[in-house]
Amino acid sequence: MASLAGIFSLKGEALDGCGEQVGRMLERMRHRGPDNETVRTLPDRHGALGANEINLVPERTCAASLARPPFVLFDGEVFSERVPGQYDVELFRESYQKHGRDCFSLLDGRYACAVADEGEVILARDAVGARPLFYGSERGLFCFSTEMKGLIDHIRFDVHELPPGHIYSTREGLKPFASFTPEVPQPDTLEEAAGILRQLLIEAVQRRMPGVGGVALSGGIDSSIIAAIAKEYNPDLQLFTGTIDKAPGPDLDNAILMARFLGLEHNLHIYRITDSDITETIPRAVWHLESFDEDCISGIISNYCVARMAKEYTSVVLVGEGADELFGGYRMVLKNPAVVDDAHREQLAQKLLDIAYNTALRRLDRAWMANAVVYQPPFLDAKVVTFAQRIPMDWKIHGERQIEKFVLREAFRDMLPEKIANREKLRFAMGVGTDDVMDSLVSEVIDPEEKKNRPASAYGMPFATFKELLYYDEFLKLFPPAYEKQTVRWDPFK
């Protein structure tokens, strides 16, 4: 919904031009909020903070409350009860004034936020981490920004991502907080679990429907379920999917099948990704993703193209992300020989959720927000997440055939075509069809044998394949070398 930025003197000194500096930080993230910009220089010019905003309704959608202290920036949404018409940022500010830092454990929502109050800056990020936030301090300055690119002028080495479920204070440093945990039932049988899950997910979609104009429909079971539910609340729902033009992956046929099943085939918009789309988008992909990890680059390119198309129709879409992490979608990981018992498997499942932002969600966030389209992930609703953690693993990966996401399939089988209800999971890039195409196109620029001469980055991260040589070279054109330390691999075993 917004991009946030701030700069503060850690020595209590006046900072000349700090408002203009925050304006430049926000300019690098204008894509996340092209409708409004708000910048406030704090009393005594000890710092400034500001936000870019997307208007999700005809009226202004505010992400900043800067008229009086505590000064608040808020990127995200809160689902707690409120006065009719009250903005999320106002509800958050009210909660902070009433409960102080305890408010972060009381809020039902997905957010990253900043509070400046009595000479202290506090940053916080919800437990799932669907909204990013980075910070750092150098030469007596403390800066924060929704994306790392906002920090480039001020922080060259000491950049950090605020971990999900943590608070950072300029007085007390980094600390975790107890995440909001709603009350949900404890299921006694698989059938009961499927019924409760169905109701909770329907409610999660319904809460997110205001402003939603479409669904990112891959054709997999997760996004198909979200589309089926959302269609009940918006019969004219738009559906968006992408495929490689010269070599479509299996996702396309399934997306078409689901659209016909819903009677929305005329509302299905297909972006057919060409070779030129890919080659022209690679530098933008690195800039927006702020990473050179090849899996994430492959994923963001298709998401970026689809999001650019979707922006012509809506500023808010529903997505199916989160279901794999919650319901055993990574069957081959959870049944890996390295997993020694059920307790280890449960720990590994939690790790998959913990690293979700740095992999699937980061790719999703940067691609859709690069086009000023807000994505809403109903599977990451607090009640759905809490309930999923109470479902035994053998109801998620079930039976002799070890069917992944079994309880989820059973909960929504009647709302899906049989082919999709029984479909096995594919890696995102494989389903869209980007894997082989990326190999071919990048090999025209980088000799695959070059990896033997350049096995690792400057800070020692081994390159996964020769493709990352090209992505890394692009990365160094755009960011300070130390920023590469924020590139994270998808490896739940580490």
N, C-alpha and C positions, 0 to 999 in steps of 0.2 A: 504493500500500500504506500510505501514511502522510502526515502533514503534519509539517513540521519548523519549529522556530522557535528563535531565540536573541537575547540582548541582552548586550552587553559594554561595559565602560568602556575607552576608548582611552587614558585617562590613568592607568590602574591604580588607580582609586579604588573604594572599596566602594560598591555600589549597593543602597540599602535597598529591600526589597520586590521585588528583581529576579525572584525565582521566581514571585511573584504576577503580575508583568507578563508573563512568558512564558506563564503560564496563561491570561491574557486574550488574548494573541496566538493561542494554540492554540484558544481557544473560538470565534474567528471562522472557524476551519477545521475545526470538529468533524465536518463532513460527510465529510471525507477519511479520518477514522479514529475512528469512533464507539465502538469497543470498549474501548480502553485509552488512558490518558494517563500519560505519564512526564515529570516535571520535575525537574531537578537544579540546585541552586545551587552554583556552583563555589567552590573554596577561596578564602578571603579575600573572598568576596562580590563579586568583580570582574565577575561576570556569571552568567547562567543559560541553560540550554538545555533543550529538551524536544521531545516528539513525541506525536501522536495515532496510534493504530494500528487497522488492520482485521485481525481474525482470519480468515485464509484457510483454516484447518483448525480442528478442534475445540479444539486446544491454542492457546496464545497465539502470535501471529506478531510477533516483536520487531523494532522499528525503531531501538532505542536501546541503546547499551552505555555505561552511565554510572557503573559501580561504581568505576572507577579510571582514571587517565589512561593513554593519550589517551582523552578522552571523544568518543564517536562517535554521530552520527545518520545513518541510511541509509534512503532511500526508493527502492525499486526491486528489482531482482533480479540475481543473479550466476549465470552458468552454468558457472563454472570448477569443477574437481574439489574435493571437500571430504570431511571426515569425516562419515559418516552422521549425520543429525539436526542438523547444524550450521546455524544461522541465517545468512542472507545478511549481516547486520550483523556477526556474529562472524567470518565469512570475510573480509569487508572489513577489519575491524580487524586481523586477523592479517596480511593482506597489507600494510597500511599500516605496521605495526610492523617488518615484514621488509624492505620496499622503500622506505619513505618515499614521497615524491611520485611516484616512478616507478611506484607501484602503479596509478595511474590509466591508464597506458599498457598495463598487463598484464591488466587485468580485462576479462573477456568478460561484459558485462552492460549494462543500461539503468538509470541511477541519477542521483539528485542526493544529495549527502551533505555533512556538516559534521564537522570535526575540531577540537576545542579541546585544545591541548597546549602547555605551557610559555609561557603568556601570548599565544599566537598562535591565531587562528581561520583555518581553511582551508576554503573551499567548493569543490566540484567538481561538474561535470555532464558526462555522457558525450557523445560526439560527435554523436549524433542528437538528444538533448534531449527525450526522451519524458516526463521528469519535470521540472517547473518549479522555479526557485529565484530569489528576488529578494533584494536587499540594499541597504543605504544607511547613511550616517553623517551625523549632525547633532548639534551641541551636545555633542561628546565621546563620543557613543554610537555603537556599531556594531551594527546589527540585521540579521537575515536571516529569511526566511520563505518557505515553499513558495508562497504566494500573496501578492499585494501587500496584500490586506486585513489581513494580520497585522501590517503595518508602520504602519498609519494613525496610531496614538497617538504614534509616535516619529519617523517620517520623513515629512515633508510635501513636500519638494522633491527631495532627492537620492536618488531611487529608481532602481535599475538591475536589469535582468534579467541573470543570469549567462548568458553565451552558451554554447551547446553546445561541448564540447571545450575548456573553459577552467577554470582554477583562479583563485580569488581568495584572496589572503592579506592579513591586516590589516597585515603587515609589508612585503610586496613588491608588493601591488597585483594587477592582472589580467594573467594570462599564458595563452597557449594551451599545450596539451600534445599530444603525438603520440598519436593514438587507437589503440586495440587493433586490430590487423590480423591476422586469422587466415590460415592458408595455405589457398588454394583453387586448383583447377586453372585452366589457361588453355585455353579451348575452341578447337578448330581449325575446327569447322563449326557451323552453326546447329543441326543435329540433336544434335550432342554437347552444345552449350550447353543445349538444352532438357532433355536427360537429366540433366545435372548439376544444373540448377536444380530440377528435380522432386525429386531426392533431398535436396538441401539444404533445401528448403522443408518437405518431409515431416519431416525431422529437427527443424527449427525448431518446428513445431507440436507434435511429440512432446515436446520439452523443456518446453513450456509447458502441457502437459495437466494436471499435478497441480493439483487444485482447480477446474479449469475445468468450468462447468456448462452453458455455452451459447456461441452465436456470434451476433454482431450481423450479421444477414443483410440486406443492402440489395437483393439480387437482381442486383447487378453481378458481373462476372467475378471480382473480387478476393475479396470475402467468400464467394462461392460456392465458390471453390477451397478456402479455409480450412475451410468447413463440410464439404466432401467429404472432406478429409483427416481432420479431427477426428472425423467419424462412425466412422472405422475404429478409433478408440481409445475412443470413448464411444458405443455404439449408441443410448443414450437421450438424446442431445444435445438441448438445448432451443434453439430458434431464435427470434430477436427482430427484429421489423421495425416500421416505422411508416409512416403515410401520412396525408394530409389527408382527413378524413372526407367532406367535401362535394365534393372534387375530387381523387380519388386520382391520383398520378403513376404513370408506367410502372414504377417499381420494384416496386410491390405485386404485379403479375401475375408478374413474374420471380421474386420471392421465393417465391410460392406454387408456381410451376413447379419451382424448385430443391428446395423442401421435399418435393414429391411424388416427384421424381426420387430423392431420398435415402430415401424411405419414412418421412419424418418429418413428414408433413402434420399429424398430431395433436399434434406438439410445436411447431408454429409459432404464436407469440403475436404478434398484430397490435395495435398501439396506433393507434387512429383519432383523429387530432388534431382537436379542435374549435376553433371560433373563440374560445371562452372559454379553452381551454387556452393558446392563443397570447397573448391579451391579458393573462391572469393570469401567464404565464411571462416576459414581456418584462422586468419589473424584476428577477426572479431571474436571468434570462439575463445581464443586464448585470452583476449582482453577482458571479456565478460566473465569467463570462468575463473581467471586468475590462477590457472593451473596448467600443467603440461601432461597430466595423466591421460594416456591414450584412450582408456575406456570412457572417461568423462568427456573427452573431446569428441569422440564418435557420437556419444549420446546427445551432447548439447547441440551439435549441428542440425540434427533432425528436429529436435525440440525448437530450436531457434527459427527454422524455416516455417514450421507449423504455427508457432506463436505469431510470427509476422503476418501470416494469413489470417489468423483468428482475430487480430486486433482490428481488422476491418469490420468485424461484427460485434465485438464485445470487449469489455475491459476486465471481465471476471470469468474464469473457467473452473470447473471441478476436475480433479485428477484422481487417479487410482493409486498413487504412491503410498507406501506404508504397509500394504497388505502382505507383501512377501516377508518383511521383517517380523510382522506380528503373527502370521499364521503358517509358518513353516514353508514358505515359498522356495527357500534355498535348500531343497531336499538333499542334493549331493553334498552340500557343506555339512548339514546336520547329521548325515549318515556317514561322514568321512571316517576312515579307520582310526584317525587320531582322536576321535571322540570316544572316550573310554566307558562312559556310563550315562544314565539319564540326567544326573546332576550336571555333568559336564555339558551335555547337550542343551540344557536349560540356560546355563551360563553363556554358551555360544549364541543362543537365540537372543539373549539380552544384549550381547556385544553387537550383533547385527543391527539392533535398534539404536544402540548408542552411536554407531558410526554412520547411521543413515544419512545425516546431513552432508557429511563429507563425500558421499558417493551419489546416491540417487537424488537426494533433495538438493544438493548443491547444483548439480546439472540442471535440474528442473527450475530452481529458483533463478539462476542466472540467465537461462534461455528465455523464460516467460517474462521476467522483469526487464530484460534487455529491450523488450517491445512494449513495456508498460502494461502488461497483462497480469493481473493478480491471479495466482493459482490457489485453490482451496482444496486441501487433502482431507476428506471426511474420515478416512481410516485412521488419521492421527488425532481424532477427537479424544479428549481425556477419558471419557467413559469407555470408548471402544478400546483404547490402549490398555486401560486398567483391567477390563474384562478379558481381553486377549491373554493377559499374563496369568489369568486364573484357569485357563483352559489347558488340560494336560497335553503334552506334546504328542502322545499317540492318538489324540483326536485331530491333531493338525496334520501329521504325517501318518497315514492310517492304513492298516491292513497289510496283507502279504505283498501287495503291489506297491506299498509305501507311497500312496497318493498324497501329494503335497496339497496343503490348504483344504483338506477334506471337509472340515467343519464349515468353512466358508462356502464351499460348493453346495453342501447340503442345505445351508441356510437360504440360498437363493436359486436353487436348481430350477424351480418353476418359473423364474423370471428370465431365463436364458435359453438360447438354442442349445440342443444337446451337444453339438460339436464344441461349443465354447465352454459349456459346463464341465466337459471332460477333457479340455485341452491342457496339455502339459506346458509348464513354464519354459520360455526361451529367454536368453539374454536379450536385453533391449536392442542392442545394435544388430543382433542376428535376426530378430523379428522384423525390424525395419528393412534390413538388407544392406547396412553400411559397411560391414566388416571387410569383405573382399574388395569392394570399391575403394575404400580408404587405402588398402595395401597397394593397389595398382596406381592410384593417383599420386601418393606420396613418393613411391619409388621413382617417379619421373623427376622428382626434385632432389631427393636424398638417395644416394647409393646404399642399398641394404647392407653392403659389406662395411660401410663406414662405422657401424656400431662396434666393430672390432677395435677401431682406433679410439673411439669415444665411448667407453663402457658405462660412464657415470657422469652426473652433473658436477658442478663446481663444489657443491656441498656434500657430494658422495652418494646421491641417490642413484642407484643403478637404472639405466634406461630399460624399460620392459621390452621394447622392440625398436627397430630402426625408425619407426614413425615418430617416436618421441624426440628424436634428434631435431626434426623440423619444428615440432611444437616448442621445444626448449629454446631453440634459436629465436623463435617469435617472442617467447616469454621474456628473454633478456633484452629485446628491443623495447619492451614496454614497462618493465618493472625492475627495481633494484635487485641484484642477485640474491640478497638475503631473503627476499620474499618467497623464494622457491621452497623454503622450509615449511610453508603452509600448503604445499602439495601433498595430498594424503592418498595413499593406496587403499583399495578395497581388499583388506586381508583380515578377516575376523580371528585368525589364529595367532596374530601378533598382539 
